[in-house]
């Protein structure tokens, strides 16, 4: 009986942690994206760009904000359910996003893992 209660209590605490972490990550990512998005919108408006440029710029801003929501929820899941620390969870979410983007046909090669350089030779002359 106590195992059931402790398991239920743990799930409730994890869910609350997930919801709070989601709000925090979403706020952080929104603040981080607000500057570049605002700069892009101001640049497009200042140049008096035609609609052929305005719509793709707006689409890019919308995709960035929607992607940040996915990133925030993934990071919050890592924090709440995989017991990772705050920054480690964010790093894990970015790595997962990078793996997802690497599978896309046109932009995938930009996100593939780069080979690591060999370690320096400490035993050299």
Buried (B, 14 or more C-beta within 10 A) or exposed (E): EEEEEEEEEEEEEBEEBBEEBBEBBBEBBBEEBEEEBEEBBEEBEEEEBEEEEBEEBBEEBEEBBEBBBBBBBBBBBBBBBEEBEBEBBBBBBEEBBEEBBBEEEEEEEEBEEEEEEEEEEEEEE
